[in-house]
């Protein structure tokens, strides 16, 4: 199993290290050909406008959109959540529209408003997960096909899943807790061995 990590900008190195600790190869993805043979992909936290621009500049936007539409597992953290959302406010860049959610960029304020807190994530079991929030997006709407995996005490949704797509408003890669990475590995494993099929989908020209 090889799970790629989009390495255009943001905290991709931390995701790669987390998968390494689980014994899962996690190559860097920067070009369309880097998608070949992958079973899933992580879009890390960073700056969503910059990542969206670079996805277009390096020719990744179209093949990645085709893969996701075909059921390719994908996980977005923080900025990655914005890029997976079908609807996004306070931003004007295109998204991959992989999940029926609406988000607001930097919905909790500036960098100085970043914080950590423990959250209950039933799919991960006990103990609570220590979530690191850094200028996180706010989920403002969740469609009927989307499962809420975690919410804050005030009701704000911070982790969601729709089919093979997973998104978290926080940064699991910045903690020593590997449960979210292991959860995504399970999603990828359950999706089946589609590496050969996804190669042709990804590299098909528009």
Secondary structure as a PSIPRED ss2 file (coil, helix, strand):
# PSIPRED VFORMAT (PSIPRED V4.0)

   1 X C   1.000  0.000  0.000
   2 X E   0.000  0.000  1.000
   3 X E   0.000  0.000  1.000
   4 X E   0.000  0.000  1.000
   5 X E   0.000  0.000  1.000
   6 X E   0.000  0.000  1.000
   7 X C   1.000  0.000  0.000
   8 X C   1.000  0.000  0.000
   9 X C   1.000  0.000  0.000
  10 X C   1.000  0.000  0.000
  11 X C   1.000  0.000  0.000
  12 X H   0.000  1.000  0.000
  13 X H   0.000  1.000  0.000
  14 X H   0.000  1.000  0.000
  15 X H   0.000  1.000  0.000
  16 X H   0.000  1.000  0.000
  17 X H   0.000  1.000  0.000
  18 X H   0.000  1.000  0.000
  19 X H   0.000  1.000  0.000
  20 X H   0.000  1.000  0.000
  21 X H   0.000  1.000  0.000
  22 X C   1.000  0.000  0.000
  23 X C   1.000  0.000  0.000
  24 X C   1.000  0.000  0.000
  25 X E   0.000  0.000  1.000
  26 X C   1.000  0.000  0.000
  27 X C   1.000  0.000  0.000
  28 X E   0.000  0.000  1.000
  29 X E   0.000  0.000  1.000
  30 X C   1.000  0.000  0.000
  31 X C   1.000  0.000  0.000
  32 X H   0.000  1.000  0.000
  33 X H   0.000  1.000  0.000
  34 X H   0.000  1.000  0.000
  35 X H   0.000  1.000  0.000
  36 X C   1.000  0.000  0.000
  37 X C   1.000  0.000  0.000
  38 X C   1.000  0.000  0.000
  39 X C   1.000  0.000  0.000
  40 X E   0.000  0.000  1.000
  41 X E   0.000  0.000  1.000
  42 X E   0.000  0.000  1.000
  43 X E   0.000  0.000  1.000
  44 X C   1.000  0.000  0.000
  45 X C   1.000  0.000  0.000
  46 X C   1.000  0.000  0.000
  47 X C   1.000  0.000  0.000
  48 X H   0.000  1.000  0.000
  49 X H   0.000  1.000  0.000
  50 X H   0.000  1.000  0.000
  51 X H   0.000  1.000  0.000
  52 X H   0.000  1.000  0.000
  53 X H   0.000  1.000  0.000
  54 X H   0.000  1.000  0.000
  55 X H   0.000  1.000  0.000
  56 X H   0.000  1.000  0.000
  57 X H   0.000  1.000  0.000
  58 X C   1.000  0.000  0.000
  59 X C   1.000  0.000  0.000
  60 X C   1.000  0.000  0.000
  61 X H   0.000  1.000  0.000
  62 X H   0.000  1.000  0.000
  63 X H   0.000  1.000  0.000
  64 X H   0.000  1.000  0.000
  65 X H   0.000  1.000  0.000
  66 X H   0.000  1.000  0.000
  67 X H   0.000  1.000  0.000
  68 X H   0.000  1.000  0.000
  69 X H   0.000  1.000  0.000
  70 X C   1.000  0.000  0.000
  71 X C   1.000  0.000  0.000
  72 X C   1.000  0.000  0.000
  73 X E   0.000  0.000  1.000
  74 X E   0.000  0.000  1.000
  75 X E   0.000  0.000  1.000
  76 X E   0.000  0.000  1.000
  77 X E   0.000  0.000  1.000
  78 X C   1.000  0.000  0.000
  79 X H   0.000  1.000  0.000
  80 X H   0.000  1.000  0.000
  81 X H   0.000  1.000  0.000
  82 X H   0.000  1.000  0.000
  83 X H   0.000  1.000  0.000
  84 X H   0.000  1.000  0.000
  85 X E   0.000  0.000  1.000
  86 X E   0.000  0.000  1.000
  87 X E   0.000  0.000  1.000
  88 X E   0.000  0.000  1.000
  89 X E   0.000  0.000  1.000
  90 X C   1.000  0.000  0.000
  91 X C   1.000  0.000  0.000
  92 X C   1.000  0.000  0.000
  93 X C   1.000  0.000  0.000
  94 X C   1.000  0.000  0.000
  95 X C   1.000  0.000  0.000
  96 X C   1.000  0.000  0.000
  97 X C   1.000  0.000  0.000
  98 X C   1.000  0.000  0.000
  99 X E   0.000  0.000  1.000
 100 X E   0.000  0.000  1.000
 101 X E   0.000  0.000  1.000
 102 X E   0.000  0.000  1.000
 103 X E   0.000  0.000  1.000
 104 X E   0.000  0.000  1.000
 105 X C   1.000  0.000  0.000
 106 X C   1.000  0.000  0.000
 107 X C   1.000  0.000  0.000
 108 X C   1.000  0.000  0.000
 109 X C   1.000  0.000  0.000
 110 X C   1.000  0.000  0.000
 111 X H   0.000  1.000  0.000
 112 X H   0.000  1.000  0.000
 113 X H   0.000  1.000  0.000
 114 X C   1.000  0.000  0.000
 115 X E   0.000  0.000  1.000
 116 X E   0.000  0.000  1.000
 117 X E   0.000  0.000  1.000
 118 X E   0.000  0.000  1.000
 119 X E   0.000  0.000  1.000
 120 X C   1.000  0.000  0.000
 121 X C   1.000  0.000  0.000
 122 X H   0.000  1.000  0.000
 123 X H   0.000  1.000  0.000
 124 X H   0.000  1.000  0.000
 125 X C   1.000  0.000  0.000
 126 X C   1.000  0.000  0.000
 127 X C   1.000  0.000  0.000
 128 X C   1.000  0.000  0.000
 129 X E   0.000  0.000  1.000
 130 X E   0.000  0.000  1.000
 131 X E   0.000  0.000  1.000
 132 X E   0.000  0.000  1.000
 133 X E   0.000  0.000  1.000
 134 X C   1.000  0.000  0.000
 135 X C   1.000  0.000  0.000
 136 X C   1.000  0.000  0.000
 137 X C   1.000  0.000  0.000
 138 X E   0.000  0.000  1.000
 139 X E   0.000  0.000  1.000
 140 X E   0.000  0.000  1.000
 141 X E   0.000  0.000  1.000
 142 X E   0.000  0.000  1.000
 143 X C   1.000  0.000  0.000
 144 X C   1.000  0.000  0.000
 145 X C   1.000  0.000  0.000
 146 X C   1.000  0.000  0.000
 147 X E   0.000  0.000  1.000
 148 X E   0.000  0.000  1.000
 149 X E   0.000  0.000  1.000
 150 X E   0.000  0.000  1.000
 151 X E   0.000  0.000  1.000
 152 X C   1.000  0.000  0.000
 153 X C   1.000  0.000  0.000
 154 X C   1.000  0.000  0.000
 155 X C   1.000  0.000  0.000
 156 X C   1.000  0.000  0.000
 157 X E   0.000  0.000  1.000
 158 X E   0.000  0.000  1.000
 159 X E   0.000  0.000  1.000
 160 X E   0.000  0.000  1.000
 161 X E   0.000  0.000  1.000
 162 X E   0.000  0.000  1.000
 163 X C   1.000  0.000  0.000
 164 X C   1.000  0.000  0.000
 165 X E   0.000  0.000  1.000
 166 X E   0.000  0.000  1.000
 167 X E   0.000  0.000  1.000
 168 X E   0.000  0.000  1.000
 169 X C   1.000  0.000  0.000
 170 X C   1.000  0.000  0.000
 171 X C   1.000  0.000  0.000
 172 X H   0.000  1.000  0.000
 173 X H   0.000  1.000  0.000
 174 X H   0.000  1.000  0.000
 175 X C   1.000  0.000  0.000
 176 X C   1.000  0.000  0.000
 177 X C   1.000  0.000  0.000
 178 X C   1.000  0.000  0.000
 179 X H   0.000  1.000  0.000
 180 X H   0.000  1.000  0.000
 181 X H   0.000  1.000  0.000
 182 X H   0.000  1.000  0.000
 183 X H   0.000  1.000  0.000
 184 X H   0.000  1.000  0.000
 185 X H   0.000  1.000  0.000
 186 X H   0.000  1.000  0.000
 187 X H   0.000  1.000  0.000
 188 X H   0.000  1.000  0.000
 189 X H   0.000  1.000  0.000
 190 X H   0.000  1.000  0.000
 191 X H   0.000  1.000  0.000
 192 X C   1.000  0.000  0.000
 193 X C   1.000  0.000  0.000
 194 X C   1.000  0.000  0.000
 195 X H   0.000  1.000  0.000
 196 X H   0.000  1.000  0.000
 197 X H   0.000  1.000  0.000
 198 X H   0.000  1.000  0.000
 199 X H   0.000  1.000  0.000
 200 X H   0.000  1.000  0.000
 201 X H   0.000  1.000  0.000
 202 X H   0.000  1.000  0.000
 203 X H   0.000  1.000  0.000
 204 X C   1.000  0.000  0.000
 205 X C   1.000  0.000  0.000
 206 X C   1.000  0.000  0.000
